[in-house]
Amino acid sequence: MTDVATLATGLPGATEASPGRPMLASAGDVPRGAGWAFEFAWDGLRCLARTGPDGLRLVTDAGRDVTSHFPELGVTAPWTNTDGLVLDGVVVALDGVGRPSAGKLRRRHRVAHPSEVLQAQVPVSFYVFDVLEVAGASTRRLPYRQRRELLAELDLSGSRVVIPPFFTGVAADAVVDTARRYGLDGVVAKRLESTYQVGRRSRSWIETPVRRTQDVVVGGWVPARGRPDAVGALLVGVPGEAGLSYSGRVVTGVTAAARRELDGLLGGLERSVSPFATPLPEDAGGTVHWLAPRLVGQVEHRRWTATGLLERPIWQGLRSAHPATVAAPVLSAPVVDTDLELDDLEVADARTHARTPARVADVVAAPSSEDVESALRSRFSAHFVHNTLTAIAAYVRTDPGRARELLTEFADFTRYSFRSGGELTTVGDELLNAERYLTLEQARFGQRLRAEVAVAPEVRGVLVPPFVVAPLVENAVRHGIEPVPGGGSVSVFASGSGADCVITVSDDGAGMGPEATRAASQVDRRHGGIAEVSRRLHATFGSQCDVHVDTRPGVGTAVRLRMPAVTAAEAPSRVLVG
């Protein structure tokens, strides 16, 4: 990476007055045609960041200095003491599924000098999307495309700075659909040849919010303040396995016209008890009139929250639909038969599958030679190997000690992965190898990838076929975390459940809908994913195991492996234990 002083070489020598206000986008539809770049809109606190001898200074678009509010953004990074760098960006706090959260950011923004505890509880990052000065030389008259090139060359290492992606040469609708899928607020289109217009709202930048709609079932209403007979808010939900699940309180959009549409319908549906199977939060309202869950309406909303509620719902009106047709975007797809085509995955609940206790002699068997050959071919993706070696090569120059550690991890990972296919391994060793994989990926993703691996002592010695966990972890990173600009977390847990061992690999990344599940599963087959893992488990344990997938778009995916808790002491003598 190039340092700030070197980057300034070749820039116009004249300096301009330091920008006091950032450039603003105009609202509008996504522009069509050539000459535009697209960025995601990030929900956060817009700031200009200035560097100098005293470190980093953050000033909001209203001119307020908030440097003390976010001390972690300016510490330990050498570049923050370099004079004359001005960056434009957004201070962002992420929610539990890796999306910008206005609520979490408010907790930080209102505290001028946060404690270390608060900083740890609500970490923030600075998402930088423009550079206005480099070593005192103004870049504001350079075109956007060139400013983004300069930004990519800045060495901003050692800090909580994220340079989010921008896209050119792609369909605008594809970018909007991506923002919608990942729960982002919208898209900002920027002319490639536009200059930076300080303090102006310009048509060279156009911001388009993402709008989502959801059918809901009306389960109750709350009177308007001072008007006990008028509807002030609607309590809505979506049907789930246990009944009607509460999804939120809708106030916006409940206009006089909406009340007229509801008039005459609510009285005949009133009941004395709540129709919701899930408890309502305390802020659901005071006096509630419960309704039989028969009315279906539509709301426009920002996104689903991590707790399963609609964020900022707006009432759109009633719909002539049956409540049974209403569903939240949740998929539960157990893989229970590897002879089925992956396109035939059915929505079901794994808890309904009957299971009988396993006898050791019946369920433990060495994989076939075909199984071994197929597994060996699928153990690595070229994507992973290339990126790992590239990351290690980068550390050779900047941190030789770290490079040596990563090379050792990679050597141990490959040595374990190419063990004899006729051997079984233990859950403890399998998760240790998955931890090696995550360590290697963290070298590439940095703070964008957080990981946790834990094994309960009672299942550490349980036997499993080798390399059934790492492919699932790779899928979580590649298809869950990598597509999400802010990154996310991957967790791997193994524990006992009666006579069984359960291993769960989960991520809080992109998640999948039905169509995405099928497409991703085809990728999995080529790279030793879910189908291959299921096939190998069934080759070893027969019908006494299952693989279950739970996924929700924008929330994440969890894959659960269940198998008999067989140890080496119990296994037949023909089994070779590695």
HELIX and SHEET records of a PDB file:
HELIX    1   1 VAL A    4  ALA A    8  1                                   5    
HELIX    2   2 THR A   67  HIS A   69  5                                   3    
HELIX    3   3 PRO A   71  LEU A   73  5                                   3    
HELIX    4   4 PRO A   78  ASN A   81  5                                   4    
HELIX    5   5 ALA A  102  HIS A  109  1                                   8    
HELIX    6   6 GLU A  116  GLN A  121  1                                   6    
HELIX    7   7 TYR A  144  GLU A  153  1                                  10    
HELIX    8   8 ALA A  172  ARG A  181  1                                  10    
HELIX    9   9 ALA A  256  LEU A  262  1                                   7    
HELIX   10  10 GLY A  267  LEU A  269  5                                   3    
HELIX   11  11 GLU A  282  ALA A  284  5                                   3    
HELIX   12  12 PRO A  323  THR A  325  5                                   3    
HELIX   13  13 LEU A  342  ASP A  344  5                                   3    
HELIX   14  14 ALA A  350  THR A  352  5                                   3    
HELIX   15  15 VAL A  360  VAL A  363  1                                   4    
HELIX   16  16 SER A  369  ARG A  377  1                                   9    
HELIX   17  17 ALA A  382  THR A  398  1                                  17    
HELIX   18  18 PRO A  400  SER A  417  1                                  18    
HELIX   19  19 VAL A  427  PHE A  445  1                                  19    
HELIX   20  20 GLY A  446  ARG A  448  5                                   3    
HELIX   21  21 PRO A  457  VAL A  459  5                                   3    
HELIX   22  22 ALA A  470  ASN A  475  1                                   6    
HELIX   23  23 ALA A  476  ILE A  481  3                                   6    
HELIX   24  24 PRO A  514  ARG A  526  1                                  13    
HELIX   25  25 ILE A  530  PHE A  541  1                                  12    
SHEET    1   A 5 LEU A  24  ALA A  27  0                                        
SHEET    2   A 5 ARG A 201  PRO A 209  1                                        
SHEET    3   A 5 GLY A 186  ARG A 191 -1                                        
SHEET    4   A 5 TRP A  36  ALA A  41 -1                                        
SHEET    5   A 5 PHE A 166  THR A 168 -1                                        
SHEET    1   B 5 GLY A  55  THR A  60  0                                        
SHEET    2   B 5 LEU A  45  GLY A  52 -1                                        
SHEET    3   B 5 VAL A  86  ALA A  93 -1                                        
SHEET    4   B 5 VAL A 124  VAL A 134 -1                                        
SHEET    5   B 5 ALA A 137  SER A 138 -1                                        
SHEET    1   C 5 GLY A  55  THR A  60  0                                        
SHEET    2   C 5 LEU A  45  GLY A  52 -1                                        
SHEET    3   C 5 VAL A  86  ALA A  93 -1                                        
SHEET    4   C 5 VAL A 124  VAL A 134 -1                                        
SHEET    5   C 5 VAL A 161  VAL A 162  1                                        
SHEET    1   D 5 GLY A 243  VAL A 250  0                                        
SHEET    2   D 5 ARG A 227  GLY A 240 -1                                        
SHEET    3   D 5 ARG A 212  ALA A 224 -1                                        
SHEET    4   D 5 HIS A 289  LEU A 291 -1                                        
SHEET    5   D 5 GLU A 270  ARG A 271 -1                                        
SHEET    1   E 5 GLY A 243  VAL A 250  0                                        
SHEET    2   E 5 ARG A 227  GLY A 240 -1                                        
SHEET    3   E 5 ARG A 212  ALA A 224 -1                                        
SHEET    4   E 5 VAL A 296  HIS A 301 -1                                        
SHEET    5   E 5 ILE A 314  ARG A 319 -1                                        
SHEET    1   F 2 ARG A 303  TRP A 304  0                                        
SHEET    2   F 2 LEU A 310  GLU A 311 -1                                        
SHEET    1   G 6 LEU A 331  VAL A 335  0                                        
SHEET    2   G 6 ASP A 546  ARG A 552 -1                                        
SHEET    3   G 6 GLY A 556  PRO A 564 -1                                        
SHEET    4   G 6 ASP A 500  ASP A 507 -1                                        
SHEET    5   G 6 GLY A 488  SER A 497 -1                                        
SHEET    6   G 6 LEU A 449  VAL A 455  1                                        
SHEET    1   H 3 LEU A 463  VAL A 464  0                                        
SHEET    2   H 3 GLU A 423  THR A 426 -1                                        
SHEET    3   H 3 LEU A 576  VAL A 577  1                                        
END                                                                             
